[in-house]
Amino acid sequence: MSQQSNAPQRESFSGRRAFIFAAIGSAVGLGNIWRFPYVTYDNGGGAFIVPYLIALLTAGIPILFVDYAIGHKYRGSAPLAFRRLNRKFEIFGWWQVLINVIIAIYYAVIIGWAASYTYFSLNNAWGKDPKAFFFGEYLKMSSDVGVGLDFVAGVLLPLIGVWVVVIALLGTGVQKGIGKVSMILMPLLTAMFAILVVYSLFLPGATKGLDALFTPNWSKLAEPSVWIAAYGQIFFSLSICFGIMITYASYLKPKSDLSGTGLVVGFANSSFEILAGVGVFAALGFMAQSMGKEVSEVATSGIGLAFIAFPTIIDQMPVGGALIGVLFFGSLLFAGITSLISILEVIIAAVQDKTYLPRVPATLLVCVPLSLVSIVLFGTTTGLAMLDVLDKFVNSFGIVAVAFVSLVCMVFSGCLKTLSDHVNSVSSLKLGKGWQCVVVLTTILLGYMLISEIIKIAQNGYDSYPTWFLNTFGWGMAIALVVVAAALSLSKWKQEK
């Protein structure tokens, strides 16, 4: 493939600092706030920190270097960078792009929920029963599993707002849009969450929650599932192996310290996760004490933590409930926006590289159709079941699958040596053969995770959803990603000779 003179000039971050903020903004998302604390609690408490840190050092950061090296050396979106690495590898780039398509359409609606609840926090709009309010009055959740067109105004309007804001930010470009918004929102997010943590630590019962979170259960370290959970958490929270870090690294200047930057991003992401764990479990300890229950009875994760447990906590606070609500849901909102921007940028960058479209037309070509699909699927009374299934399958059989297959191919093709040589040529921390061995071991672990999850879901189904629904929007979606990626990898690039 030849690069033609009419190819658009590649945008870039103004410097390493802008890239670091953007990369951290991508890594720090909803999962850091609502998933990590519960995963830690459920897998040995303080003892979980041991496999978690080992996973960070032996999988998270080493695989982060793989993404950085591919993007920075080959200066392209995920499909183009993989193509330049090895012509046969282009399919992996398109697979990652399509994974981001699926994530983007449902991630936006959760950000819309967070925006609504930031406003609801001002007057405790959820009343005395946050669970009934969330599923009933707010989502108006249907008992039917499927795709309906019964739109819910309270969900639809914030969702549209999220898409308008994100499209406007992405249309302004890499540095003016992504770089600047990350440099504003990430410090603001950290400050907001730090205030929430400090406030939570002074609540009655806070120590009860922290004891539950950090008291180590060392016997858990003998369970393979705990180690798998640690590697899974690191893998998903760092935004590795689904195109984001490849795309962002391609916007770095030629002489950039990749390994030093990777260490900063990796440890910053994990530090925020631990901060989130402290704040969330201090609040859950208060909730448990005020309700006369054990922490184990109120601890939860995901949607249950954010939109049911936290409103309950806010209701029980003698003073400052509105402030805590705004800080918590505002944090979800900002963390979600920076992550959604990075997810969409993977797709926009691929479209620009493939078609040579300028930034604004490429942004509209990507985001307008995705926003319409997002509105139709998730702005309705049937959106929650769709969200749950797409999220489960795109993570377990999308991200893990493409990571495993692409790493296997890179290992056997000898690409790791090429990538480590590039990192070493520009970085302070040098990668040796030990790094390659670690990548191989991580690849084996990913294969184990993938096969185990396939067997589990195939035998037991998922969360009592009908078989037809899982086959269509779960397995069907996961298989379609590969088929469409293969088709896109066979199509010609603009101006290709």
C-alpha positions as CSV (number, residue, x, y, z in Angstrom):
1,M,0.0,0.0,0.0
2,S,1.4,3.4,-0.8
3,Q,0.7,6.6,1.0
4,Q,-0.5,9.3,-1.4
5,S,0.1,13.0,-1.2
6,N,-3.6,13.7,-0.8
7,A,-3.8,11.6,2.4
8,P,-4.8,13.8,5.3
9,Q,-2.0,14.8,7.6
10,R,-2.1,12.8,10.8
11,E,-3.2,14.7,13.9
12,S,-1.2,14.6,17.1
13,F,-1.3,15.4,20.7
14,S,0.5,18.6,21.7
15,G,2.8,16.6,24.0
16,R,3.2,13.7,26.3
17,R,1.1,15.3,29.0
18,A,-1.9,15.6,26.8
19,F,-1.5,12.0,25.7
20,I,-1.2,10.8,29.3
21,F,-4.4,12.6,30.4
22,A,-6.2,11.2,27.3
23,A,-5.0,7.6,28.0
24,I,-5.9,7.8,31.7
25,G,-9.3,9.3,30.7
26,S,-9.9,6.3,28.5
27,A,-8.7,3.8,31.2
28,V,-10.6,5.4,34.0
29,G,-14.3,4.6,33.3
30,L,-17.4,3.3,34.9
31,G,-15.7,-0.1,35.7
32,N,-13.2,1.6,38.0
33,I,-15.9,3.1,40.1
34,W,-18.6,0.4,40.2
35,R,-16.7,-2.9,39.4
36,F,-13.3,-2.8,41.1
37,P,-14.5,-2.3,44.7
38,Y,-16.8,-5.3,44.6
39,V,-14.4,-7.5,42.7
40,T,-11.8,-6.8,45.4
41,Y,-14.3,-7.5,48.2
42,D,-15.5,-10.7,46.6
43,N,-12.1,-12.1,46.0
44,G,-10.3,-11.9,49.3
45,G,-10.4,-8.3,50.3
46,G,-6.9,-7.0,51.1
47,A,-5.4,-10.3,49.9
48,F,-6.8,-9.5,46.4
49,I,-4.3,-6.6,46.1
50,V,-1.5,-9.1,45.7
51,P,-2.8,-10.9,42.5
52,Y,-4.1,-7.5,41.3
53,L,-0.7,-5.9,41.4
54,I,1.0,-9.0,40.0
55,A,-1.6,-8.9,37.1
56,L,-0.8,-5.2,36.6
57,L,2.9,-5.8,36.3
58,T,2.8,-9.1,34.4
59,A,-0.2,-8.5,32.0
60,G,-1.6,-5.0,32.1
61,I,1.5,-2.9,31.5
62,P,3.3,-5.4,29.2
63,I,0.3,-5.7,26.9
64,L,-0.1,-1.9,27.1
65,F,3.4,-1.7,25.7
66,V,2.2,-4.0,22.8
67,D,-0.6,-1.6,21.9
68,Y,1.7,1.5,22.3
69,A,4.4,0.0,20.1
70,I,1.9,-1.0,17.3
71,G,0.2,2.4,17.2
72,H,3.4,4.5,17.5
73,K,5.6,2.5,15.1
74,Y,3.0,2.1,12.3
75,R,1.3,5.5,12.8
76,G,-2.3,4.4,12.0
77,S,-5.7,3.4,13.3
78,A,-6.0,-0.1,14.6
79,P,-6.7,-1.7,11.1
80,L,-4.0,0.3,9.3
81,A,-1.4,-0.3,12.1
82,F,-2.1,-4.0,12.2
83,R,-1.9,-4.1,8.4
84,R,1.5,-2.4,8.4
85,L,2.7,-4.8,11.1
86,N,1.6,-7.8,8.9
87,R,-0.8,-7.6,6.0
88,K,-2.7,-10.7,7.3
89,F,-3.3,-9.0,10.7
90,E,-5.6,-6.3,9.4
91,I,-8.6,-8.3,10.5
92,F,-7.6,-7.9,14.1
93,G,-7.8,-4.1,13.7
94,W,-11.3,-4.2,12.2
95,W,-12.4,-6.7,14.9
96,Q,-11.3,-4.2,17.5
97,V,-13.1,-1.3,15.7
98,L,-16.4,-3.3,15.6
99,I,-16.1,-4.1,19.3
100,N,-15.9,-0.4,19.9
101,V,-19.1,0.1,17.8
102,I,-21.0,-2.3,20.1
103,I,-19.6,-0.7,23.3
104,A,-20.3,2.8,22.1
105,I,-24.0,2.3,21.4
106,Y,-24.7,1.0,25.0
107,Y,-22.1,3.0,26.9
108,A,-23.7,6.2,25.9
109,V,-27.0,5.3,27.6
110,I,-25.3,4.6,31.0
111,I,-23.7,8.1,30.8
112,G,-27.2,9.5,30.1
113,W,-28.4,7.7,33.3
114,A,-25.5,9.3,35.2
115,A,-26.4,12.7,33.9
116,S,-30.0,12.2,35.0
117,Y,-29.0,11.0,38.5
118,T,-26.7,14.0,38.9
119,Y,-29.7,16.2,38.6
120,F,-31.9,13.8,40.6
121,S,-29.4,14.1,43.5
122,L,-30.4,17.7,44.1
123,N,-33.8,16.8,45.4
124,N,-33.6,13.0,46.0
125,A,-36.0,12.4,43.1
126,W,-35.9,8.7,43.5
127,G,-37.9,8.9,46.8
128,K,-37.8,6.2,49.5
129,D,-37.4,3.2,47.1
130,P,-34.5,3.8,44.7
131,K,-34.8,0.3,43.2
132,A,-38.5,0.7,42.3
133,F,-37.8,4.2,41.0
134,F,-34.9,3.1,38.7
135,F,-36.6,0.1,37.1
136,G,-40.1,1.5,37.2
137,E,-40.6,5.2,37.1
138,Y,-37.2,6.1,35.4
139,L,-36.5,3.2,33.0
140,K,-40.1,2.0,32.8
141,M,-38.6,-1.4,32.3
142,S,-40.7,-3.9,30.3
143,S,-41.0,-7.5,31.5
144,D,-40.7,-8.5,27.8
145,V,-37.2,-9.5,26.6
146,G,-36.7,-8.2,23.0
147,V,-36.6,-5.1,20.9
148,G,-39.4,-2.6,21.3
149,L,-40.0,0.9,20.2
150,D,-41.8,2.2,23.3
151,F,-39.5,5.2,24.0
152,V,-39.0,6.6,27.5
153,A,-38.5,10.4,27.5
154,G,-36.5,10.5,30.7
155,V,-33.9,8.1,29.2
156,L,-34.1,9.4,25.6
157,L,-33.4,13.1,26.2
158,P,-30.2,12.6,28.3
159,L,-29.0,10.0,25.8
160,I,-29.5,12.5,22.9
161,G,-27.6,15.1,25.0
162,V,-24.7,12.8,25.5
163,W,-24.3,12.1,21.8
164,V,-24.5,15.8,20.9
165,V,-21.8,16.7,23.4
166,V,-19.5,13.9,22.4
167,I,-19.9,14.5,18.7
168,A,-19.1,18.2,19.2
169,L,-16.0,17.4,21.2
170,L,-14.8,14.7,18.7
171,G,-15.4,17.0,15.7
172,T,-12.9,19.5,17.0
173,G,-10.0,17.1,16.6
174,V,-7.4,15.2,18.6
175,Q,-5.7,18.0,20.5
176,K,-8.4,20.6,20.6
177,G,-11.1,18.1,21.4
178,I,-9.8,14.9,23.0
179,G,-6.6,16.4,24.5
180,K,-8.2,19.5,26.0
181,V,-11.3,17.8,27.4
182,S,-9.2,15.1,29.0
183,M,-6.8,17.6,30.6
184,I,-9.9,19.4,32.1
185,L,-12.1,16.5,33.0
186,M,-9.5,14.1,34.5
187,P,-8.2,16.5,37.2
188,L,-11.8,17.6,37.9
189,L,-12.9,13.9,38.2
190,T,-10.0,13.2,40.6
191,A,-10.8,16.2,42.7
192,M,-14.5,15.4,42.9
193,F,-13.9,11.8,43.8
194,A,-11.2,12.7,46.4
195,I,-13.8,15.0,48.1
196,L,-16.3,12.2,48.0
197,V,-13.8,9.8,49.6
198,V,-12.8,12.2,52.4
199,Y,-16.5,12.9,53.2
200,S,-17.3,9.1,53.2
201,L,-14.5,8.4,55.5
202,F,-16.1,10.5,58.2
203,L,-19.5,8.8,58.0
204,P,-20.6,6.6,60.9
205,G,-19.8,3.0,60.0
206,A,-17.1,3.9,57.4
207,T,-14.5,1.8,59.2
208,K,-16.9,-1.2,59.0
209,G,-17.0,-0.9,55.2
210,L,-13.2,-0.5,55.0
211,D,-12.7,-3.5,57.2
212,A,-14.9,-5.6,54.9
213,L,-13.0,-4.4,51.8
214,F,-9.4,-4.6,53.0
215,T,-9.4,-7.4,55.7
216,P,-7.3,-10.0,53.9
217,N,-8.6,-13.5,53.3
218,W,-5.3,-15.2,52.4
219,S,-6.9,-18.5,51.8
220,K,-8.6,-17.0,48.7
221,L,-5.1,-16.8,47.0
222,A,-5.2,-20.6,46.5
223,E,-8.3,-20.3,44.3
224,P,-7.6,-20.0,40.5
225,S,-10.8,-17.9,40.0
226,V,-9.3,-15.1,42.2
227,W,-6.3,-14.8,40.0
228,I,-8.4,-14.9,36.9
229,A,-10.6,-12.1,38.4
230,A,-7.4,-10.0,39.0
231,Y,-6.2,-10.5,35.4
232,G,-9.7,-9.8,34.0
233,Q,-10.0,-6.6,36.0
234,I,-6.6,-5.2,34.9
235,F,-7.3,-6.2,31.3
236,F,-10.6,-4.5,31.0
237,S,-9.8,-1.4,33.1
238,L,-6.6,-0.4,31.2
239,S,-8.4,-0.3,27.8
240,I,-5.9,-2.7,26.2
241,C,-6.4,-4.9,23.2
242,F,-9.4,-3.1,21.7
243,G,-7.8,-0.4,19.6
244,I,-7.9,2.6,21.9
245,M,-4.3,2.6,23.0
246,I,-3.1,1.8,19.4
247,T,-5.1,4.8,18.1
248,Y,-3.9,7.2,20.8
249,A,-0.3,6.1,20.5
250,S,-0.4,6.8,16.8
251,Y,-1.0,10.5,17.7
252,L,2.2,10.7,19.8
253,K,5.2,12.5,18.4
254,P,7.9,10.3,16.9
255,K,10.3,10.7,19.9
256,S,8.1,9.7,22.8
257,D,9.0,7.7,25.9
258,L,6.5,4.8,25.5
259,S,7.5,2.6,28.4
260,G,7.7,5.5,30.9
261,T,4.3,6.8,29.7
262,G,2.8,3.3,30.0
263,L,4.0,3.0,33.6
264,V,2.4,6.4,34.5
265,V,-0.9,5.4,32.8
266,G,-1.0,1.9,34.4
267,F,-0.3,3.0,37.9
268,A,-2.6,6.1,37.7
269,N,-5.5,3.9,36.6
270,S,-4.9,1.4,39.5
271,S,-4.5,4.3,42.0
272,F,-7.9,5.6,41.0
273,E,-9.4,2.2,41.3
274,I,-8.1,1.8,44.9
275,L,-9.3,5.4,45.7
276,A,-12.8,4.3,44.3
277,G,-12.7,1.2,46.5
278,V,-12.1,3.3,49.6
279,G,-14.9,5.8,48.8
280,V,-17.5,3.2,47.8
281,F,-16.9,0.8,50.7
282,A,-16.8,3.6,53.3
283,A,-20.2,4.7,52.0
284,L,-21.5,1.1,52.0
285,G,-20.3,0.7,55.6
286,F,-22.4,3.7,56.6
287,M,-25.3,2.2,54.7
288,A,-24.9,-1.2,56.4
289,Q,-24.7,0.4,59.9
290,S,-27.7,2.7,59.4
291,M,-29.8,-0.2,58.1
292,G,-28.6,-2.6,60.8
293,K,-27.2,-5.0,58.3
294,E,-23.8,-6.5,57.4
295,V,-21.7,-5.1,54.6
296,S,-22.1,-8.4,52.8
297,E,-25.8,-7.8,52.6
298,V,-25.5,-4.3,50.9
299,A,-22.3,-4.7,48.9
300,T,-23.0,-4.9,45.1
301,S,-21.5,-3.8,41.9
302,G,-22.4,-2.3,38.5
303,I,-25.8,-0.8,37.9
304,G,-27.0,-2.0,41.3
305,L,-24.3,-0.1,43.1
306,A,-24.6,3.1,41.1
307,F,-28.4,3.5,40.7
308,I,-29.8,1.7,43.7
309,A,-27.3,1.4,46.5
310,F,-25.8,4.9,46.3
311,P,-29.2,6.7,46.1
312,T,-30.1,4.7,49.3
313,I,-26.9,5.9,50.9
314,I,-27.7,9.5,49.9
315,D,-31.2,9.2,51.4
316,Q,-29.8,8.1,54.8
317,M,-27.2,10.9,55.1
318,P,-28.1,13.4,57.8
319,V,-26.4,16.3,55.9
320,G,-24.6,16.6,52.5
321,G,-26.6,14.0,50.7
322,A,-27.1,16.2,47.6
323,L,-23.4,17.0,47.5
324,I,-22.4,13.4,47.6
325,G,-24.9,12.5,44.9
326,V,-23.6,15.3,42.6
327,L,-20.0,14.2,43.3
328,F,-20.7,10.5,42.7
329,F,-22.9,10.7,39.7
330,G,-20.9,13.6,38.3
331,S,-17.8,11.4,38.5
332,L,-19.6,8.7,36.6
333,L,-20.6,11.2,34.0
334,F,-17.1,12.6,33.5
335,A,-15.4,9.2,33.6
336,G,-18.0,7.9,31.1
337,I,-17.5,10.8,28.7
338,T,-13.7,10.6,28.5
339,S,-14.0,6.8,27.9
340,L,-16.7,7.1,25.3
341,I,-14.6,9.7,23.4
342,S,-11.8,7.2,23.2
343,I,-14.1,4.4,22.1
344,L,-15.5,6.5,19.3
345,E,-12.1,7.8,18.3
346,V,-11.0,4.2,17.4
347,I,-13.8,4.1,14.8
348,I,-13.3,7.6,13.5
349,A,-9.6,7.1,13.0
350,A,-10.2,3.9,11.1
351,V,-12.8,5.6,8.8
352,Q,-10.4,8.5,8.2
353,D,-7.5,6.2,7.3
354,K,-9.7,4.1,5.0
355,T,-11.5,6.9,3.2
356,Y,-9.3,10.0,3.6
357,L,-12.3,11.9,4.9
358,P,-11.6,15.1,6.9
359,R,-12.2,15.1,10.7
360,V,-15.8,16.6,10.8
361,P,-17.3,14.5,8.0
362,A,-15.7,11.3,9.4
363,T,-17.0,12.1,12.9
364,L,-20.6,12.6,11.6
365,L,-20.4,9.5,9.3
366,V,-19.5,7.4,12.4
367,C,-21.5,9.1,15.2
368,V,-24.8,9.9,13.6
369,P,-25.7,6.3,12.7
370,L,-24.4,5.0,16.0
371,S,-26.4,7.5,17.9
372,L,-29.6,6.5,16.0
373,V,-29.0,2.8,16.8
374,S,-28.2,3.7,20.4
375,I,-31.4,5.6,20.7
376,V,-33.6,2.9,19.1
377,L,-32.1,0.1,21.2
378,F,-31.6,1.7,24.6
379,G,-34.0,4.7,24.8
380,T,-36.9,2.3,25.2
381,T,-38.5,0.2,27.8
382,T,-36.6,-3.0,26.6
383,G,-33.1,-1.4,26.6
384,L,-31.8,-2.9,29.9
385,A,-31.8,-6.5,28.8
386,M,-30.2,-5.7,25.5
387,L,-27.5,-3.7,27.3
388,D,-26.8,-6.5,29.7
389,V,-26.3,-9.2,27.0
390,L,-24.3,-7.0,24.6
391,D,-22.0,-5.9,27.4
392,K,-21.4,-9.5,28.6
393,F,-20.7,-11.0,25.2
394,V,-18.7,-8.2,23.7
395,N,-16.4,-8.3,26.7
396,S,-16.1,-12.0,27.1
397,F,-16.2,-13.1,23.5
398,G,-15.1,-9.9,21.8
399,I,-12.2,-8.2,23.7
400,V,-10.8,-11.4,25.2
401,A,-11.1,-13.3,21.9
402,V,-9.4,-10.7,19.7
403,A,-6.7,-10.3,22.4
404,F,-6.0,-14.0,22.5
405,V,-6.0,-14.6,18.8
406,S,-4.0,-11.5,17.9
407,L,-1.4,-12.2,20.5
408,V,-1.1,-15.8,19.4
409,C,-0.4,-14.6,15.9
410,M,2.1,-12.0,17.0
411,V,4.0,-14.5,19.1
412,F,4.3,-17.1,16.4
413,S,5.1,-14.6,13.7
414,G,8.0,-13.2,15.6
415,C,6.4,-9.7,15.8
416,L,7.2,-9.2,19.5
417,K,10.9,-8.7,18.8
418,T,10.1,-6.0,16.3
419,L,7.8,-4.2,18.7
420,S,10.2,-4.4,21.7
421,D,13.0,-3.0,19.5
422,H,10.8,0.0,18.6
423,V,9.9,0.6,22.3
424,N,13.6,0.4,23.2
425,S,14.5,2.8,20.5
426,V,12.5,5.7,22.1
427,S,12.0,4.8,25.7
428,S,13.8,5.0,29.0
429,L,12.8,1.6,30.3
430,K,14.1,-1.1,28.0
431,L,12.2,-4.3,27.2
432,G,14.1,-7.6,27.1
433,K,13.3,-11.2,26.5
434,G,11.5,-11.3,29.9
435,W,8.8,-9.0,28.5
436,Q,8.3,-11.4,25.6
437,C,8.0,-14.3,28.0
438,V,5.4,-12.4,30.0
439,V,3.3,-11.7,26.9
440,V,3.4,-15.4,26.0
441,L,2.2,-16.4,29.5
442,T,-0.6,-13.7,29.4
443,T,-1.7,-15.1,26.1
444,I,-2.0,-18.6,27.6
445,L,-4.0,-17.1,30.5
446,L,-6.4,-15.3,28.1
447,G,-7.0,-18.6,26.2
448,Y,-7.9,-20.2,29.5
449,M,-10.3,-17.4,30.4
450,L,-11.9,-17.5,26.9
451,I,-12.4,-21.3,26.9
452,S,-13.7,-21.4,30.5
453,E,-16.3,-18.6,29.7
454,I,-17.4,-20.3,26.5
455,I,-18.1,-23.6,28.4
456,K,-19.8,-21.8,31.2
457,I,-22.2,-19.8,29.1
458,A,-22.8,-22.7,26.7
459,Q,-23.8,-25.0,29.6
460,N,-25.7,-22.6,31.9
461,G,-26.9,-19.8,29.7
462,Y,-26.7,-16.2,31.0
463,D,-28.9,-14.7,33.6
464,S,-32.0,-16.6,32.6
465,Y,-32.4,-14.8,29.3
466,P,-34.2,-16.8,26.5
467,T,-32.0,-18.9,24.3
468,W,-33.2,-17.1,21.1
469,F,-32.2,-13.7,22.7
470,L,-28.7,-15.0,23.6
471,N,-28.2,-16.6,20.3
472,T,-29.2,-13.5,18.4
473,F,-27.7,-10.6,20.4
474,G,-25.0,-12.6,22.3
475,W,-23.4,-15.4,20.2
476,G,-24.8,-14.0,17.0
477,M,-23.3,-10.5,17.6
478,A,-19.9,-12.0,18.7
479,I,-19.7,-14.1,15.5
480,A,-20.9,-11.3,13.3
481,L,-18.0,-9.1,14.5
482,V,-15.5,-11.6,13.1
483,V,-17.3,-12.1,9.8
484,V,-17.7,-8.3,9.2
485,A,-14.1,-7.7,10.2
486,A,-12.9,-10.3,7.7
487,A,-15.0,-8.7,5.0
488,L,-13.6,-5.2,5.8
489,S,-10.0,-6.5,5.8
490,L,-10.5,-7.8,2.2
491,S,-11.8,-4.4,1.0
492,K,-9.3,-2.0,-0.7
493,W,-7.9,1.1,0.8
494,K,-8.4,4.4,-0.9
495,Q,-5.6,5.2,-3.4
496,E,-4.2,1.7,-2.9
497,K,-2.0,0.5,-5.7
